[in-house]
């Protein structure tokens, strides 16, 4: 409420119910508390409130899981999106990113919420090897702050059967640019699927330099890079305990539809201390003056944060895969509240500015401390 400035959001979260019987603040807090305690289904939250008692969870009253379904169906996602952006702005003002030279953004797509039958407009069929429909799933594009020492996913864009990750990513980027403003981030890093002229032009219009994975989806540029780098010896750099061989040239010709003057391409071969070797190449419109080879290498590698600390954590720990209520607005509201809970938890654990002498705790340690603080004992219904 105080440190992150969310008091206004909790009192005006975009509740669209016409005659609410339960306070929106109570229901909103219970959904976030369920995320922090890693009990994310509506039924689990109902049982948690029953066992602990509303007062221990800071709630005004108890409720049923159907109340949460009705609430999230009518919750305005725009208000939650604005709360996520407000948290990021406040975190930056409070110098949560001060030890980072550059603030990056990463966009990527993923699959969540599988089900046997189609239940909403966002359900997309998935098929077996025989091309038979065996179920349905939901797809979304997510954007996250990366490259600052902690990953902060803060928005997402679902897409249905007649849509695509590529189109959803463009909508997400435009909305992010409008919400965050032109000076919040220093670069955008994406996978090869986004390395197309329309998407790169959208990023350029947003004032964001792009770092995109270069694969065989751009055959002319890939062939030109292969010919050039085959004749050039790499520079050898060090990053921690790793030795990195780097090829870096910034004067490749753009392909026909790309409205850039030149394309810079970096290829690296990273030798880890355990003997494994990782090789990749990326294209960008960042100059060597603004981003030397080692800096560009680190920026490019920050793309993996959205998978490891974004998708993996949200799915395995925060219940992003689970369908609480199969309704498009309820799904979207639940996904956005998952991101909000993740932001609050990570900023509290890793960037709490009034920590004093208390040590930093891991995510699982915080969950255990929260459960111990509840001190729940089973209660019979007659009690």
C-alpha positions as CSV (number, residue, x, y, z in Angstrom):
1,X,0.0,0.0,0.0
2,X,2.7,2.5,1.0
3,X,6.1,1.4,-0.5
4,X,4.7,0.5,-4.0
5,X,1.8,3.1,-4.0
6,X,-0.9,0.5,-4.5
7,X,-3.5,2.0,-2.1
8,X,-5.5,3.7,-4.9
9,X,-5.6,0.4,-6.9
10,X,-6.9,-1.6,-3.9
11,X,-9.7,0.9,-3.4
12,X,-10.5,1.3,-7.1
13,X,-9.4,-1.9,-8.9
14,X,-12.0,-1.7,-11.7
15,X,-14.7,-3.8,-10.1
16,X,-17.6,-4.1,-12.6
17,X,-20.1,-5.9,-10.5
18,X,-23.5,-4.1,-10.4
19,X,-24.5,-5.1,-6.8
20,X,-21.5,-6.5,-5.0
21,X,-22.1,-8.3,-1.7
22,X,-18.4,-8.8,-0.9
23,X,-15.8,-6.0,-0.9
24,X,-13.6,-5.8,-4.0
25,X,-10.6,-5.1,-1.7
26,X,-11.3,-8.3,0.2
27,X,-11.4,-10.4,-3.0
28,X,-8.5,-8.7,-4.6
29,X,-6.3,-9.2,-1.5
30,X,-7.3,-12.9,-1.3
31,X,-6.3,-13.5,-4.9
32,X,-2.9,-12.0,-4.3
33,X,-2.5,-13.8,-0.9
34,X,-3.2,-17.1,-2.7
35,X,-0.4,-16.3,-5.2
36,X,2.1,-15.6,-2.4
37,X,1.1,-18.8,-0.5
38,X,1.1,-20.7,-3.8
39,X,-2.5,-21.8,-3.5
40,X,-3.9,-20.3,-6.7
41,X,-7.1,-22.1,-7.5
42,X,-10.3,-20.4,-6.4
43,X,-11.4,-23.4,-4.4
44,X,-8.0,-23.5,-2.6
45,X,-8.4,-19.8,-1.7
46,X,-11.9,-20.5,-0.3
47,X,-10.6,-23.3,1.8
48,X,-7.6,-21.3,3.0
49,X,-9.9,-18.5,4.2
50,X,-12.2,-21.1,5.9
51,X,-9.3,-22.8,7.8
52,X,-7.3,-19.7,8.8
53,X,-10.3,-17.4,9.4
54,X,-10.7,-14.1,7.4
55,X,-9.0,-12.0,10.1
56,X,-5.6,-13.9,9.9
57,X,-5.5,-13.1,6.1
58,X,-6.5,-9.5,6.6
59,X,-9.9,-10.0,5.1
60,X,-13.2,-8.5,6.1
61,X,-15.2,-11.7,5.5
62,X,-15.2,-15.1,4.0
63,X,-16.6,-16.1,0.6
64,X,-17.0,-18.9,-1.9
65,X,-15.0,-19.8,-5.0
66,X,-18.0,-18.8,-7.2
67,X,-17.7,-15.3,-5.8
68,X,-14.1,-15.1,-7.1
69,X,-15.3,-16.3,-10.5
70,X,-18.0,-13.7,-10.7
71,X,-15.6,-11.0,-9.5
72,X,-12.8,-11.8,-12.0
73,X,-15.4,-12.0,-14.9
74,X,-16.2,-8.3,-14.3
75,X,-12.8,-7.0,-13.2
76,X,-11.3,-4.3,-15.6
77,X,-7.9,-5.6,-16.8
78,X,-6.9,-2.0,-17.7
79,X,-6.7,-1.1,-14.0
80,X,-4.5,-4.0,-13.2
81,X,-2.2,-3.2,-16.1
82,X,-1.9,0.3,-14.9
83,X,-1.1,-0.9,-11.4
84,X,1.7,-3.0,-12.8
85,X,3.1,-0.1,-14.8
86,X,2.9,2.2,-11.7
87,X,4.8,-0.4,-9.6
88,X,7.6,-0.4,-12.2
89,X,7.8,3.4,-12.4
90,X,8.0,3.6,-8.6
91,X,10.6,0.9,-8.4
92,X,12.8,2.8,-10.9
93,X,12.3,6.1,-9.1
94,X,13.3,4.3,-5.9
95,X,16.5,3.2,-7.6
96,X,15.7,-0.5,-7.8
97,X,17.7,-0.6,-11.0
98,X,20.5,1.7,-10.0
99,X,23.2,-1.0,-10.2
100,X,22.4,-1.7,-13.9
101,X,23.9,0.2,-16.8
102,X,20.9,-0.6,-19.1
103,X,17.3,-1.5,-18.5
104,X,16.0,-4.1,-21.0
105,X,12.7,-5.4,-22.1
106,X,12.1,-8.9,-23.5
107,X,9.0,-10.2,-25.4
108,X,8.3,-13.9,-25.9
109,X,5.3,-16.2,-26.3
110,X,4.2,-19.3,-24.4
111,X,1.3,-21.8,-24.0
112,X,-0.8,-22.1,-20.8
113,X,-4.1,-23.6,-19.6
114,X,-4.7,-26.8,-21.5
115,X,-8.2,-28.2,-21.5
116,X,-10.1,-31.1,-23.2
117,X,-12.9,-29.0,-24.6
118,X,-13.1,-25.5,-26.1
119,X,-14.5,-23.1,-23.5
120,X,-13.7,-19.6,-24.7
121,X,-12.7,-17.6,-27.8
122,X,-9.0,-17.9,-26.9
123,X,-8.9,-21.7,-27.0
124,X,-6.6,-23.0,-29.7
125,X,-6.7,-26.7,-30.7
126,X,-3.6,-28.8,-30.4
127,X,-3.2,-32.0,-32.3
128,X,-1.4,-35.4,-32.1
129,X,0.9,-36.9,-34.7
130,X,-2.1,-38.0,-36.7
131,X,-3.3,-34.3,-36.9
132,X,-6.3,-35.1,-34.7
133,X,-7.5,-32.5,-32.2
134,X,-6.8,-33.9,-28.8
135,X,-7.5,-30.8,-26.7
136,X,-7.3,-27.0,-26.5
137,X,-4.8,-24.6,-25.0
138,X,-4.3,-20.9,-24.6
139,X,-1.4,-18.8,-26.0
140,X,-0.1,-15.5,-24.9
141,X,2.8,-13.1,-25.4
142,X,4.5,-11.7,-22.3
143,X,6.8,-8.7,-21.8
144,X,9.3,-8.5,-18.9
145,X,12.0,-6.1,-17.5
146,X,15.3,-7.9,-17.9
147,X,19.0,-7.2,-17.5
148,X,18.7,-5.4,-14.1
149,X,19.4,-8.2,-11.7
150,X,15.8,-9.3,-11.3
151,X,13.2,-10.2,-13.9
152,X,9.9,-8.4,-13.6
153,X,7.1,-9.6,-16.0
154,X,4.5,-6.9,-16.2
155,X,2.1,-7.4,-19.0
156,X,0.8,-10.0,-21.5
157,X,-1.4,-10.3,-24.5
158,X,-3.5,-13.4,-25.3
159,X,-4.1,-14.5,-28.8
160,X,-6.8,-16.8,-30.2
161,X,-7.3,-19.2,-33.2
162,X,-7.2,-16.4,-35.9
163,X,-4.4,-14.5,-34.2
164,X,-0.7,-15.1,-33.8
165,X,2.2,-14.6,-31.3
166,X,3.7,-12.2,-33.8
167,X,0.6,-9.9,-34.0
168,X,0.1,-10.1,-30.2
169,X,3.7,-9.1,-29.7
170,X,3.2,-6.0,-31.8
171,X,0.1,-5.0,-29.8
172,X,1.9,-5.6,-26.6
173,X,4.9,-3.5,-27.7
174,X,2.7,-0.6,-28.7
175,X,0.8,-0.6,-25.5
176,X,4.0,-0.9,-23.4
177,X,5.6,2.1,-25.2
178,X,2.5,4.2,-24.5
179,X,2.3,3.1,-20.8
180,X,6.0,3.2,-19.8
181,X,7.0,6.2,-21.8
182,X,10.0,6.6,-24.2
183,X,12.8,6.7,-21.5
184,X,12.0,3.8,-19.3
185,X,14.0,1.1,-21.2
186,X,17.2,1.1,-23.2
187,X,16.7,-1.9,-25.5
188,X,14.4,-4.7,-26.5
189,X,15.5,-8.3,-26.9
190,X,13.5,-10.9,-28.8
191,X,13.7,-14.4,-30.4
192,X,14.2,-15.0,-34.1
193,X,10.4,-15.2,-34.7
194,X,10.2,-11.4,-34.2
195,X,13.1,-10.6,-36.5
196,X,10.8,-9.3,-39.3
197,X,10.6,-5.9,-40.8
198,X,7.2,-5.0,-39.5
199,X,8.1,-5.8,-35.9
200,X,11.5,-4.2,-36.1
201,X,9.8,-1.1,-37.5
202,X,7.3,-1.0,-34.6
203,X,10.2,-1.2,-32.2
204,X,12.0,1.6,-34.0
205,X,8.9,3.8,-33.9
206,X,8.7,3.1,-30.1
207,X,12.3,4.4,-29.8
208,X,13.7,1.0,-28.7
209,X,16.9,-0.4,-30.2
210,X,16.3,-4.1,-30.9
211,X,18.4,-7.2,-30.4
212,X,16.9,-10.2,-32.2
213,X,18.1,-13.7,-32.6
214,X,19.4,-14.4,-36.1
215,X,18.6,-17.9,-37.5
216,X,17.9,-19.4,-40.9
217,X,14.6,-17.4,-41.1
218,X,16.7,-14.6,-42.8
219,X,18.7,-16.7,-45.3
220,X,20.3,-13.9,-47.2
221,X,21.6,-12.2,-44.1
222,X,22.6,-15.5,-42.5
223,X,24.6,-16.5,-45.6
224,X,26.3,-13.1,-45.8
225,X,27.3,-13.3,-42.1
226,X,28.7,-16.9,-42.6
227,X,30.9,-15.7,-45.5
228,X,32.2,-12.7,-43.6
229,X,32.8,-14.4,-40.3
230,X,34.5,-17.4,-41.9
231,X,37.4,-15.1,-42.9
232,X,37.7,-13.2,-39.6
233,X,39.4,-14.3,-36.4
234,X,37.2,-13.8,-33.3
235,X,38.1,-11.5,-30.4
236,X,38.5,-13.3,-27.1
237,X,36.7,-11.8,-24.1
238,X,36.1,-12.8,-20.5
239,X,32.8,-12.7,-18.6
240,X,33.2,-14.1,-15.1
241,X,34.9,-17.4,-15.4
242,X,33.8,-17.9,-19.1
243,X,35.9,-17.4,-22.2
244,X,34.0,-15.9,-25.1
245,X,34.9,-15.8,-28.7
246,X,33.2,-12.9,-30.4
247,X,32.7,-11.9,-34.1
248,X,31.1,-8.5,-34.3
249,X,30.5,-6.4,-37.5
250,X,28.1,-3.5,-37.9
251,X,28.0,-2.9,-41.7
252,X,25.8,-5.7,-43.1
253,X,23.3,-4.6,-45.7
254,X,19.6,-4.8,-44.6
255,X,17.3,-7.0,-46.4
256,X,14.9,-5.4,-49.0
257,X,12.0,-4.6,-46.7
258,X,14.0,-3.4,-43.7
259,X,14.3,0.4,-43.4
260,X,17.6,0.4,-41.5
261,X,20.8,1.9,-42.9
262,X,22.9,-1.0,-41.7
263,X,22.6,-4.1,-39.7
264,X,25.0,-5.1,-36.9
265,X,25.5,-8.8,-36.3
266,X,27.3,-10.4,-33.3
267,X,28.2,-14.1,-33.1
268,X,29.5,-15.5,-29.8
269,X,30.9,-18.8,-28.7
270,X,30.8,-19.1,-25.0
271,X,33.1,-21.7,-23.3
272,X,31.8,-22.6,-19.8
273,X,34.0,-23.9,-17.1
274,X,32.3,-27.3,-17.2
275,X,33.3,-27.7,-20.8
276,X,29.9,-26.9,-22.5
277,X,29.9,-24.5,-25.4
278,X,27.0,-22.2,-26.3
279,X,27.0,-20.5,-29.7
280,X,24.4,-18.0,-31.0
281,X,24.2,-14.9,-33.3
282,X,22.1,-11.8,-33.1
283,X,21.2,-8.8,-35.2
284,X,20.7,-5.3,-33.9
285,X,20.6,-1.6,-34.7
286,X,22.7,-0.7,-31.7
287,X,26.1,0.7,-32.7
288,X,29.4,-0.4,-31.2
289,X,29.8,3.0,-29.7
290,X,26.7,2.6,-27.7
291,X,27.0,-1.1,-26.9
292,X,30.5,-2.6,-27.1
293,X,30.8,-6.3,-27.8
294,X,30.7,-7.5,-24.2
295,X,27.8,-5.3,-23.3
296,X,25.9,-6.5,-26.4
297,X,26.6,-10.1,-25.4
298,X,25.1,-9.5,-21.9
299,X,22.1,-7.7,-23.4
300,X,21.4,-10.6,-25.8
301,X,21.7,-13.2,-23.1
302,X,19.2,-11.4,-20.9
303,X,16.5,-12.8,-23.2
304,X,16.6,-16.1,-21.4
305,X,15.4,-14.3,-18.2
306,X,11.8,-14.2,-19.6
307,X,11.8,-18.0,-20.0
308,X,13.7,-18.9,-16.8
309,X,12.4,-16.3,-14.3
310,X,9.2,-15.5,-16.2
311,X,7.4,-18.4,-17.8
312,X,9.1,-21.2,-15.7
313,X,8.4,-19.5,-12.4
314,X,4.9,-18.4,-13.3
315,X,3.9,-21.9,-14.5
316,X,5.7,-24.1,-11.9
317,X,5.2,-21.9,-8.8
318,X,2.4,-19.3,-9.4
319,X,-0.2,-21.5,-11.2
320,X,-0.2,-19.7,-14.5
321,X,-1.1,-23.0,-16.2
322,X,-4.2,-23.6,-14.1
323,X,-7.6,-22.5,-15.4
324,X,-9.5,-21.2,-12.3
325,X,-12.6,-20.1,-14.3
326,X,-12.9,-20.6,-18.1
327,X,-14.0,-17.1,-19.1
328,X,-11.8,-14.8,-21.2
329,X,-11.9,-11.8,-18.8
330,X,-11.5,-14.1,-15.8
331,X,-8.4,-15.7,-17.4
332,X,-6.9,-12.4,-18.3
333,X,-7.5,-10.9,-14.9
334,X,-6.0,-13.9,-13.2
335,X,-2.9,-13.8,-15.4
336,X,-2.3,-10.1,-14.7
337,X,-2.8,-10.6,-11.0
338,X,-0.2,-13.4,-11.1
339,X,2.3,-10.9,-12.6
340,X,1.3,-8.3,-10.0
341,X,1.9,-10.7,-7.1
342,X,5.2,-11.8,-8.7
343,X,6.3,-8.1,-8.9
344,X,5.4,-7.3,-5.3
345,X,7.1,-10.5,-4.0
346,X,10.3,-10.0,-5.9
347,X,10.6,-6.3,-5.1
348,X,10.0,-7.0,-1.5
349,X,12.5,-9.9,-1.3
350,X,15.3,-8.4,-3.5
351,X,14.9,-4.6,-3.4
352,X,13.3,-3.8,-0.1
353,X,15.0,-0.5,0.7
354,X,14.3,-0.5,4.5
355,X,15.5,-4.0,5.2
356,X,17.8,-3.0,8.1
357,X,19.8,-6.0,9.3
358,X,17.3,-8.6,8.1
359,X,18.9,-10.9,5.5
360,X,17.5,-11.4,2.0
361,X,15.3,-14.5,1.8
362,X,14.7,-16.8,-1.2
363,X,11.3,-17.2,-2.7
364,X,10.6,-20.5,-1.1
365,X,11.8,-19.2,2.3
366,X,9.3,-16.3,2.1
367,X,6.5,-18.8,1.3
368,X,7.4,-20.9,4.3
369,X,7.6,-17.8,6.6
370,X,4.1,-16.7,5.4
371,X,2.6,-20.1,6.1
372,X,4.2,-20.2,9.6
373,X,2.8,-16.7,10.3
374,X,-0.7,-17.9,9.5
375,X,-0.4,-20.7,12.1
376,X,-3.4,-22.6,10.5
377,X,-5.0,-25.4,12.5
378,X,-7.8,-27.5,11.1
379,X,-11.3,-26.4,12.3
380,X,-14.4,-28.4,12.1
381,X,-17.4,-26.8,10.4
382,X,-19.4,-27.0,13.7
383,X,-16.7,-24.9,15.3
